Amino acid sequence: MTRQGQRFLIIVGLVLLMSVGFGMMATILRENLNGYSTPKDLLNTELQLGDNLSVGGVVVPGTLKPIDVPLGSEFVISDGVANLRVVRAGSLPDLFAEGELTEIHGPIVNLSPLTVQATKVLAKHDQYYVPAQAQDAVNDLRKEVGPE
């Protein structure tokens, strides 16, 4: 094969490799930029068992309870309009607390009451950055619950 043919094959190979790389990056970004819904957003959504959700809200005080799986727990999150029951097999983040913002990710395991099995639980404690949607939900919930 001539040098020109070798160069051509190298260029074609690099273009194909870059195309695959860009495709993989786009997929990763799309998965990580989905954001999350609030329980209210789920009210008029057609949901099925097994659907994966990303939902954020406030952990309703008094709802955090242990369950019969190792380090398991259940709790309810709310946006002041609707509630979502969450079950978790495994430990919760250190900063996780009732009355605080959380974001959960996982599949729906029950439709009535709507229950998600959290595969990921994030504690939202940074007072300097709170998405506007989440801050509105916190403010609404605090109005309903009243001062502590």
Contacts in CASP RR format, 6 or more apart in sequence:
PFRMAT RR
TARGET T0000
AUTHOR 0000-0000-0000
METHOD contacts of the structure
MODEL  1
MTRQGQRFLIIVGLVLLMSVGFGMMATILRENLNGYSTPKDLLNTELQLG
DNLSVGGVVVPGTLKPIDVPLGSEFVISDGVANLRVVRAGSLPDLFAEGE
LTEIHGPIVNLSPLTVQATKVLAKHDQYYVPAQAQDAVNDLRKEVGPE
1 9 0 8 1.000
34 54 0 8 1.000
35 54 0 8 1.000
36 54 0 8 1.000
36 55 0 8 1.000
36 56 0 8 1.000
36 103 0 8 1.000
36 105 0 8 1.000
37 45 0 8 1.000
37 53 0 8 1.000
37 54 0 8 1.000
37 55 0 8 1.000
37 56 0 8 1.000
38 55 0 8 1.000
38 56 0 8 1.000
38 57 0 8 1.000
38 79 0 8 1.000
38 81 0 8 1.000
38 82 0 8 1.000
38 133 0 8 1.000
38 134 0 8 1.000
38 137 0 8 1.000
39 55 0 8 1.000
39 56 0 8 1.000
39 57 0 8 1.000
39 77 0 8 1.000
39 78 0 8 1.000
39 79 0 8 1.000
39 80 0 8 1.000
39 81 0 8 1.000
39 82 0 8 1.000
39 83 0 8 1.000
39 84 0 8 1.000
40 79 0 8 1.000
40 80 0 8 1.000
40 81 0 8 1.000
40 82 0 8 1.000
40 137 0 8 1.000
42 53 0 8 1.000
42 55 0 8 1.000
42 82 0 8 1.000
42 84 0 8 1.000
42 114 0 8 1.000
43 81 0 8 1.000
43 82 0 8 1.000
47 53 0 8 1.000
47 108 0 8 1.000
47 111 0 8 1.000
47 114 0 8 1.000
48 108 0 8 1.000
48 111 0 8 1.000
49 107 0 8 1.000
49 108 0 8 1.000
49 109 0 8 1.000
49 110 0 8 1.000
49 111 0 8 1.000
50 107 0 8 1.000
50 108 0 8 1.000
50 109 0 8 1.000
51 107 0 8 1.000
51 108 0 8 1.000
52 105 0 8 1.000
52 106 0 8 1.000
52 107 0 8 1.000
53 104 0 8 1.000
53 105 0 8 1.000
53 106 0 8 1.000
53 107 0 8 1.000
53 108 0 8 1.000
53 116 0 8 1.000
54 103 0 8 1.000
54 104 0 8 1.000
54 105 0 8 1.000
54 106 0 8 1.000
55 77 0 8 1.000
55 84 0 8 1.000
55 103 0 8 1.000
55 104 0 8 1.000
55 116 0 8 1.000
56 77 0 8 1.000
56 79 0 8 1.000
56 101 0 8 1.000
56 102 0 8 1.000
56 103 0 8 1.000
56 104 0 8 1.000
56 124 0 8 1.000
56 134 0 8 1.000
56 137 0 8 1.000
57 77 0 8 1.000
57 78 0 8 1.000
57 79 0 8 1.000
57 101 0 8 1.000
57 102 0 8 1.000
57 103 0 8 1.000
57 134 0 8 1.000
57 137 0 8 1.000
57 138 0 8 1.000
58 77 0 8 1.000
58 78 0 8 1.000
58 79 0 8 1.000
58 80 0 8 1.000
58 99 0 8 1.000
58 100 0 8 1.000
58 101 0 8 1.000
58 102 0 8 1.000
58 137 0 8 1.000
58 138 0 8 1.000
58 141 0 8 1.000
59 75 0 8 1.000
59 76 0 8 1.000
59 77 0 8 1.000
59 96 0 8 1.000
59 97 0 8 1.000
59 98 0 8 1.000
59 99 0 8 1.000
59 100 0 8 1.000
59 101 0 8 1.000
59 102 0 8 1.000
60 75 0 8 1.000
60 76 0 8 1.000
60 77 0 8 1.000
60 78 0 8 1.000
60 83 0 8 1.000
60 98 0 8 1.000
60 99 0 8 1.000
61 98 0 8 1.000
61 99 0 8 1.000
61 145 0 8 1.000
62 98 0 8 1.000
63 74 0 8 1.000
63 75 0 8 1.000
63 76 0 8 1.000
63 98 0 8 1.000
64 73 0 8 1.000
64 74 0 8 1.000
64 75 0 8 1.000
64 98 0 8 1.000
65 73 0 8 1.000
65 74 0 8 1.000
65 75 0 8 1.000
66 72 0 8 1.000
66 73 0 8 1.000
67 73 0 8 1.000
67 74 0 8 1.000
67 87 0 8 1.000
69 89 0 8 1.000
69 90 0 8 1.000
70 89 0 8 1.000
70 90 0 8 1.000
71 89 0 8 1.000
71 90 0 8 1.000
71 91 0 8 1.000
72 87 0 8 1.000
72 88 0 8 1.000
72 89 0 8 1.000
72 90 0 8 1.000
72 91 0 8 1.000
73 87 0 8 1.000
73 88 0 8 1.000
73 90 0 8 1.000
73 92 0 8 1.000
74 85 0 8 1.000
74 86 0 8 1.000
74 87 0 8 1.000
74 88 0 8 1.000
75 85 0 8 1.000
75 86 0 8 1.000
75 88 0 8 1.000
75 98 0 8 1.000
76 83 0 8 1.000
76 84 0 8 1.000
76 85 0 8 1.000
76 86 0 8 1.000
77 83 0 8 1.000
77 84 0 8 1.000
77 86 0 8 1.000
77 102 0 8 1.000
77 104 0 8 1.000
78 84 0 8 1.000
78 137 0 8 1.000
78 141 0 8 1.000
79 137 0 8 1.000
79 140 0 8 1.000
79 141 0 8 1.000
80 137 0 8 1.000
80 140 0 8 1.000
80 141 0 8 1.000
80 144 0 8 1.000
81 140 0 8 1.000
83 113 0 8 1.000
84 114 0 8 1.000
84 115 0 8 1.000
84 116 0 8 1.000
85 110 0 8 1.000
85 113 0 8 1.000
85 114 0 8 1.000
85 115 0 8 1.000
85 116 0 8 1.000
86 104 0 8 1.000
86 115 0 8 1.000
86 116 0 8 1.000
86 117 0 8 1.000
86 118 0 8 1.000
86 121 0 8 1.000
87 109 0 8 1.000
87 115 0 8 1.000
87 116 0 8 1.000
87 117 0 8 1.000
87 118 0 8 1.000
88 104 0 8 1.000
88 117 0 8 1.000
88 118 0 8 1.000
88 121 0 8 1.000
89 117 0 8 1.000
92 121 0 8 1.000
92 123 0 8 1.000
93 121 0 8 1.000
93 122 0 8 1.000
93 123 0 8 1.000
94 123 0 8 1.000
95 123 0 8 1.000
95 125 0 8 1.000
96 102 0 8 1.000
96 121 0 8 1.000
96 123 0 8 1.000
97 123 0 8 1.000
100 123 0 8 1.000
100 124 0 8 1.000
100 125 0 8 1.000
101 123 0 8 1.000
101 124 0 8 1.000
101 125 0 8 1.000
101 130 0 8 1.000
101 134 0 8 1.000
101 138 0 8 1.000
102 121 0 8 1.000
102 122 0 8 1.000
102 123 0 8 1.000
102 124 0 8 1.000
103 121 0 8 1.000
103 122 0 8 1.000
103 124 0 8 1.000
104 116 0 8 1.000
104 118 0 8 1.000
104 120 0 8 1.000
104 121 0 8 1.000
104 122 0 8 1.000
105 118 0 8 1.000
105 119 0 8 1.000
105 120 0 8 1.000
105 121 0 8 1.000
106 116 0 8 1.000
106 117 0 8 1.000
106 118 0 8 1.000
106 119 0 8 1.000
106 120 0 8 1.000
107 116 0 8 1.000
107 117 0 8 1.000
107 119 0 8 1.000
108 114 0 8 1.000
108 115 0 8 1.000
108 116 0 8 1.000
109 115 0 8 1.000
109 116 0 8 1.000
109 117 0 8 1.000
124 130 0 8 1.000
124 134 0 8 1.000
130 138 0 8 1.000
END
